[in-house]
Amino acid sequence: MKGKILAAALSTSMGLSALTASIPMGTVAADSAATGKVIYSTDFEDGDVSLFTNRGGDDTTELSASEDFASSGSKSLLASGRSESWNGPAFRLDTVCEPNTQYYVSAKIKGRYYTNAMLSFQYSGTDGKPKYSNLVQNLNGSDWITVTNAKVSFTEDMTDVYVYFEGGDGDMFIDDFSIVEVPAKPIEEDIESLSDVYAGYFRMGTALTPSDLSSKSFMALAQKHLGDSVTVGNEMKPDSVLDHEACLAYFEETGDDTTPQISFSAATPVLNYAKKNNIPVRIHTLVWHSQTPNWFFKEGYADDGAWVDKDKMLKRMENYIKAYFETLEKLYPEIDFYACDVVNEAWLEDGNPRQPGEQVSGSYEKSAWVKVFGDNSFIEPAFTYARKYAPEGCKLYYNDYNEYMDGKLNKIIEMATDLKEKGLIDGIGMQSHLDARQSLSASFPSPAMYKNALAKYAATGLDIQITELDATIPENSGTQYYDVQAEYYSAIFDAIVEYKDYVSAVIFWGITDDISWRASQRPLIFDADFKAKPAYYSIIDDVERLEAPSTQPTTQSTSDGKEPTLLGDANCDEKVNLADAILIMQVKANPSKYTITQEGAANADVVDNDGITNLDALEIQKYLLGLDTVLG
């Protein structure tokens, strides 16, 4: 088939000189796509490779049509002369694809002697700087390897958007490359909302990444079932927030290398979504050994610099946490940042700190925090600074995985109890990355083990949040173990419900199996077609529907010191329309599910200045209909 394109020709330069480490934001889809609009397709039989480029800058890759190998026909694209693993063929997406739309990328790849590759994604954020993530990793073997339906998308905030192949430094061959628009699929509107089922128990939320926002079906599921809370999946972690270039520039200008510079450009799409839809945000995470750049711990922020001492690192930590919270409050005063994972994954399963050291490719378990401090003594100052600078109402958590294993569990309780006595911590985050496996008896942790952990954490008197819930079945087993998974999820939720008075939120780490970080083990409760799996039904079947708590959301009238910015603008989108009246009625009817910011409450209080009521919603509607000419 001759290569064809259904949009404008590609630009031929990327201006990129380096690749940074990243974490997967997508995977190979589990099933083939239904028929969708073909945006671009080529088997290179016409010898045309002009729509592909190398990655610019120092990339030495040369691209040509070759007859050395071909998956189909007689030709393929050859990427030769590669001198670094990040070198390789790239295809620009934003000149042929539309923002806020999902696409499938499919291709076949082969190394000349052995294949060691991955399919990756890059874009420039609102700060103009490139960002990277891996779409499909571990493309290894001696023959052609097929990538089928890797999902990719971008938002209007992103520019210079590419997919590219990287890995190794030998010759690389690409064949049968295509980009197909993902066809829209309806969700099941006739099933109960998880948020509604558990409204009387705890928040139900999920993690989102910018790529998720482009799937209308995915976001419809999120809004229907898990709309009480958003966690930004990767883009609020230290490596996405710490701005190396800005840190170096500030240091050069001032001589101060204790005031890290930060940017939330990578998180902007998800934070804007939360703002627009008035969804509270769970911050993940401030202090972590992983996904924190090594230069953050080095003199002058140099990759090869000497390790800083503890005193300097404490100054950096405080200024980083201060800037983190103050920047969020400045950029997003409307968002309720209701919880924050201050420290993440500091303890090993035996209850000891991590080994000291830096993050290196293929080994991410060592801790630079321990390298600088000598132990886990960095935890208390992290909470001290977080308590000092966190927004009002933002609760502080320690978060960890395998949190049900005795050594780690006991150490977390010891640490948390000490922090609680000092007024520094509000709760414990149980990540809950679980394994249902092939039978309930083989599951890990067992439901009894998980319940035991809940009981022990509850006994501390601290709040508990389930922060990253998923539960795998055996890899590549299809639907064979769905019933086992359902039984396991049911038992886990039974335990959580039993301790509902201590649990304030249950957050799933994703929504559909196909884009989970553990996609091959299908760990979530909706499948790739956005259909509810047996696990969904198992966690709603015997749940008593409790009335949502009657407590009202925090409001603040103008007489209490909060001045309105625009009367009637309850959702703080800088205009007054029917959505503002609807939000007021939602908050009054179901305050556990719908919240309003203090600024929004001040704006919404248009009648009598006595706190928001349904009369305010009525007054806004009368104003919109022209029955009243002014508000307030």
N, C-alpha and C positions, 0 to 999 in steps of 0.2 A: 504494500500500500504506500502510495506517495504521501510524504508528510503534508499535512494540511493544518491551517490555523484559522480560527474564526474570530480573530481580533487583530489589532495593530501589531506591527513587527516589534521585536524586542530591542531594547537598548543593549549595547555591547560592552559596557564597562561597569564594574562594581566598586572600584576604589576601595578595596578591602585588603588589609595587610596582615590580619591575625585572626585566630580562632580561639575563643575561650571555652572552658568546660561548660557543659549544660546538662540538664535533666530532661528526660523524655516528656513531651507534651502530646504525643500521639503514638499509635501503634498500627501494625497491620490489622485491617479489619478481619473479623472472624469469618465473615461470609462474603460472598461475591455481591457486588452492587446490583440493584435493579437497574434497568436501562435509564441512563441519564444523558443529558446533552454533552456531546463530545466537544471539548474546547480546543484540544490539540492532540494529534496522534501522528506518530511516525515510526517506520521500521528502517529508515535510513537507506532504503534501496535506491533512492534517487541521488544519494551521495551528498545531500544538503545537511550540513550541521551548523548553519549560520545562526540559528536561533539559540544556540548554546554558547556560553562563554566560559573561560576559566574564572577564578574567583578574584582576579584583579590584584593590584599591589605586587607582592613578591611571588605570586603564584606562577610557577614555571610551566604549567600544564599547556600542552599543545593539543588541539582538537582536530580530528580528521575523520573521514569515512574510511573504514578498513574492511578488507576481505579476510583478515587473519582468522576471525571468529564471527559467527552469526548464530543467533538463536533461531531465527526464521529467515528465509531468503539467503542472500550471500553477503550482506554487509551489516555493519554495526558502527556505532560511534566509538572511536578510540581516543582515550585520554592518555597521552604519553608525556614523558619528560617531567613527571611529577617528582618533586624533591622533598616535600613535606606531607604529612598525613592529611592536613587540611586542604591541600591542593586537590582540584578536581573539577568536573564539569558542572555548570550551574545553569538553571533555567529561570528566567524572570517571570514572576506570576502577575504582578500588579499592572502590567500592560495588556494582559489578555484575560484576566479574571476580575470579577467584581468583588468589592469588599462586602463583608457580612454575608457571605455565601460560602458553603462548604464544597470542597472538591475532593475527588479521589485521584491520587497519583499512583500510577502503576508502571512498572518497568522490569526489565531483566538485566542483571549485572554479573560480570565475570572478571576475575583477574587473569592475567596472562598465565600465571602458574598456579596461583591460589587466590581465592577471593577473601578479602578481609575488609569489609566496607560497612557503611551505614548511609542512610538517607537522612538529610538534615534540612533545617529550615532557618532562614534568617530574615530580619527586617530591621528597619531603623525606626526607633520610637519617637515620641514627641520631642525628645532632647536631641534628635538627629544622630544618635549613636547606634551602631549595629547591635542587635541582640540575636542570640542563637539558641536553638534547641534541636534535639535529635528526634526525628519522626520514627525511624525504624533502625534498630541497632542489631549487631551480631549477624550480619549478612556474611556468613563464613562457609566455605566449602571449596571443592575443586572443580565444580561445574557451574553452569548458569544457575543463578538464584533469582527467584521471582518475588517481586514486591507487588502485592495485590491490594489495591484500594486503601492506601495510606491516606488518612484524612488530613486535609490542610485547609486553612482559612486565614483571613486577616481582616482587620477592622479598618475603618476610615482613618484611625490615628496612625496607621503603619504605612511606611513608604519603603521603596527599594526592597521589595519582597521577592525572595528566591527560594527554590528548593535546589539542593545540590548533593552530590555524592562525594564522600570522603573516606579516609581510612587507608592505612598502609602507605607506601610510596611507589609502588610498581604500576605498570600499565593497567588501565581499567577499561573495560568494554561495556557499553550500554546499548540495549536493543529494546524494541517494542515499547517505546515510551508513550504514555498517554495521560491526559488530564481530562477528567469527566466530572461534570457538575453532579453533586449528590442529589438524587431526587428527593423531594419532600415526602415525608411519611406522616400520616396522622397519628396522634397519640390516642389512648383510650380515655375519652372524656367521661365515660359512664362509670368509672371506678372511683372509689373514695380517695380523697386527698389525705395523704399521710399526715400533713400538718393539721388537718381537721380532726383526724382520728385521735391524735395525741395532743390536741390543744390544751387539754386539762392536765397534762403531765409535764411536758418540756418542749423546748424549741426543737424543730426538725429543720436541718439545713444541709448544705452540701458545699464542696469545694468547686470553684470555677477557675478556668484559665481564659485568657483572651480568645483563644481559638474556639472555645465552647459557645461563645456568644453568636457565632455565625450560623449555628444550626437552629432553625426555628423550632424543629421538633424537640431537640434537646432542651432548649430554653423553656418550651411549653411544659415539659415534664418538671423542670426545676421550679417553675412558678407554681404549678399545681400542687406538687407533693412536698417540696423541700424549700419553701420560700420564706422561712423564718430567720434564716441566717446565711451569710455568704462568708466562706474562707477563700482568700485568693491563693490558688494552688501552689504556685512557685514564685510569683512576682513580687512578694513582699518579704522574701527571705533575704538574708544579708548580701548574697552575691548579686541579687537583682537591684538592691537599694544603694549599696555603697558605690560611689562613683569614683573610680580610680583616677581618671583623667582630671576631674575637678579637685580631688584630694592633692594630686601632684601640683596643680596650678596654684592652689591656695598655699601650699607649703612653700613653693618657690616665691610667691608674692609676699608672704608674711613671716616665713621662717618657723611657722607653727605647724607641727605635725601631730597635734593632739586634738584637732577639731575636724573630724571626718566630714566630708561633703556627701550628701545623699540626693537621690532622685527617685521619685515614684512613677517615672514615665512608663516603665514596663507594666505597672499595675493599673495605669490610667483607665483602660477600657473596662475592667471589671469594677473598679471603684465608681466610675461614672454610671455603670449599670445599677449598682447598689444605691447610689444617690438618686437616680431617676425613679427607681421603684421603691424607695424608702425602706430598704432592707438593711437590718443591722449587720455589722461586719465583725468577724472574729479575726484578730491579727495573728498571723503565723509567719515568722517567729523572729524574736530579737537576737538571742544569744544561742548559737549552735556551733558544734564542731564542724559540721558538714555544710556545704554550700556557703562557706565563708572564705573569702580569698586569703591566701597566705600573706599577701602584702599588707593586709590590715594589722598584722602582728610584727611588721618589720620596720626598722628605722627608715625614716623618710618615705615610707610607703613603697619601698623598692622591693621588687620580687626577690632579688638576691641580697637584700640588706640583712644586717644583724638583727636578731630578735630583740624587741624592746624589753625593758624591765617592767616589773609589776606596777610601779608607780605611774609610769607613762601609760600603760595599758588601762589602768583605772581611769585616767583622764580621758583617754580615747573612748572607753566604754560609756562614761557619763555623757560626754558630748554627743556621741552617736545616738544614745537612747533619747537624750533631750531633743536633738534635731529630728529624730524619727517621729516622736509624738507631736512636737510643735509644728512640723511641716504638715502632718496629716490634719491637724486641727485647723491650720491656716487654709489648706487647699479644700478640705471637705468638712466645714463646720456643720453641715446638715446631717452627716452620717453618724449613727450611733455605733461607735467602736466599743462594743459592750464587753469584750473579753480579749485577752492577749496572752499568748504563750511566751512568757518572758525568757525561760530557759528550756531548751529542747534536748532530750536524749543525752544527758550528761553521765548517766550511770550504766555500767555493764550489768549483765544478768547476775553476776555473783555479788553485786553490791559495791564493787570497786570503781574508781574513776577510770576513764579511758586512758590508754597509753599516750604519752606526750609525742607530739610530732606534727608535721604539716600534711596537708592534703596532696596526694600524688595520684597520677592516673592509675586507675585500677585498685587503689587502696584509699578508702575514705573513712576509715574507722578511727584514726588517731586524732587527737585534739590539740590544736594550737593553744587553746585556752589553758589546758593542763601544762603545755610546754612553758608558757610564760609564768603561770602561777604555781606550778609544782604539784597541784592537786585541784580539787573542786572548790577551792575557797573563793573563786570568782562568782559563785552562784548568789551568795548573799548580797554583794554590792550590786549585782544586776537587778535584783528585786528592790533593793533600796532606791536605785535611780529610777526604776520603772514606777515605783510608788510615788516618787517625787514629781515625775513629769507626765504621767498618764492622764488622759482626759478624765474629767469627773464621770463617775459611773462605770469606768472601765475596770473590770475585775482581772486579777493577775493570776496566772496558772503556771505550774510546772507540768510539762508534757513529755510522755515517753511511750515507747513500744515495748512489747513483752513485759508489760507493767504488772502482769499477774504471776511472774516467776518469783519465787520466795526471796532470793537474794536482793533483786532489784526492788521488789515490793517493800520489803522491810526498810531498805535504805531510803526509799522515797518517803515513807511514812516518818522516819526519823528526821530527815531533812525538813519535810513540810511542817512537822510539829514544831520544830525550832523556829522556822520562819513565821509560823502562825503566832507563836508567843510574842514575836517582835512586831507583829502587825504588818508583815510584808507580803503575805500571800493570801489569796482568796480561795484557791481551788487547785484540783489535780486534773490534768487532762489524760484520760486513758485513750491512747490512739486506737487500739482495738483493730489492728490488722490481724485477722483471725484466719484459721484454716479448718473448714468443715471436713475436708478430705473425702474419703470414700464411704465412711460410716460414722455414726455418732460416737461409737466407741473408740474410733481412731482419731477423732477431732483433736485439735490443739489450738488454744487450751480447751479442755473439756468445759461444758457449761458449768459444772460444779466448781472448777478451778476459777473460772471467770467470776462467778457469783461470790466466791470467797474473797477475791480481790475487791469487788465492790463493797462487801461488808467491812473489810478492814479500812478502806479509804473513807467510807462513810463514818466510821468510828472516830476519825480525826476531827469531825465537825466541820470539815472543809467542804466546799461545793465540789461536785464531780461533773465533768463534761466528757462525753464520748466524742472524740475529736476527729477521727479519721477512719470510720468504720467500713470494713469490707470483710468478706469471708470466702476464701477460695475453695474450689473443688479441684480434683486432679487435672493436670495440664492436658489441654487438647482432648478432653473427654466429651466434648459436645454437651448434650443435654442429659447424659446418662445419670449424673449424680444430682440433678436439680432437686429431687425429692429429699435427698440427704441434706442438701444445703438449706432447704426450706425448714426441715426439722431442727437444724442447728440454729438458724436465725430465730426461729420461734423460741427456742430455749434461752438464747442470749437475751432476747427482748423480754421474756418472762422475768429474767433476773434483773434487768434494768428497771422494769415496771415495779418490781418488788421494792426497789430502792428509789422510787420516784421522788420521794421527799428530799433526797440528797443530790439528784441529777437534774441539772437545769437545761441541758442541751444534748441532742444526739445529732452528730454531723457525719454524713456519709462522705467517703473520699471518692466522689464521682457519682454518676447516675446510671450510665449504661456500660455494659461489659466491654464493649469494643474499644473505648478510649480510656479504660482503667490502666493504671500503671502495672497491673497484674492481669492484663487482658486475656492471656492464654489460659488463665484459671477461672475466668468468668465469675468474679467475686461479688458482683452487685445485684440489685433486685430488679433491674430492667435490662432487657436484652438489646442487641444492636438494632433491632427494628422498633425500639421504643415501647415494647410490649412488657407488661408485668409478668415476671417469672413466678413460679410457685412460692419463692421466698417472700415476695410481696404479700401474697394472700396469707402466708403463715404468720405474719407479724400484725395482721389486723383482725384475724378471725375471732379471737376470743377476748378482745380488748374492750373493757367497759368504757363507754364513751362518757367521760367526765366533763362537767361544765368547766369552761375556761376560767381561770382565776379572775376575780372581779376587781383586782387592783388596777388602778388607773395608771397610765403612763405618766412619766414625769412631765409636768407642764409648768410654765412660768409666765405669769401675766406681766404686762408692761409695768404695773405698779410694783412688781417684785424686782424690777431693775433691768429686765430684758426688753429692749425696745424692738418693735416690729421693723422689719426691713421693707416689707410690702404687704399692707393689709390684705388679707384674703389668700395670700400665697402659702397655703399650708404645707405643700410639698417642696417649697423653696426652689422652684424651677424658674423663678423670676418672671412669672406671669400668673394671672388669676383666671382659672377656667373650671369646668365641671369636675376635673380630677381633684381639685382641692376640697370641694364639698364631699366627694366620695370618700376621700381619705379621712376626713373628720368623722363621717358616719361609721367607717370601718373601725377606727380607733375606739369609738364609743361602744360599738357592738362587740368587738373581740380584741381587747387590749393586749392579750397574750400573744396574738398573732401579728397585729398591726401596731406600729409605733410611730411617734412623731417627735421630731427634734424640738429642743427648747425654742429655737428660732421659729420653727414652723408653728409651734403652739402660740407664740406671741403674735405671729401673723394671722393665725386662724381665729383668734379671740376678737371677733368684730362686734360682738353684742355684750354690752354691760361690763366688759373688762373683768370678768369673774371666772376665767378658765374656760376651756373649750366645751361646748355643748352642741347638741343637734340644732339648736337655734342658730348657731353660727353657720352651719351647713345650709340651713334654710335661707339665711340672709344673703349668703354668697350666691345662691341660685336666683334669688329675687334680683340681685344686682346684675347678674348675667342676662336675665330676661328683660332688663331695663325698667323693672318696677321700682327700683331704688337707684338713685344716681351716684351715690357715694357709699362707701363702706365705713363703719365705725361711727 
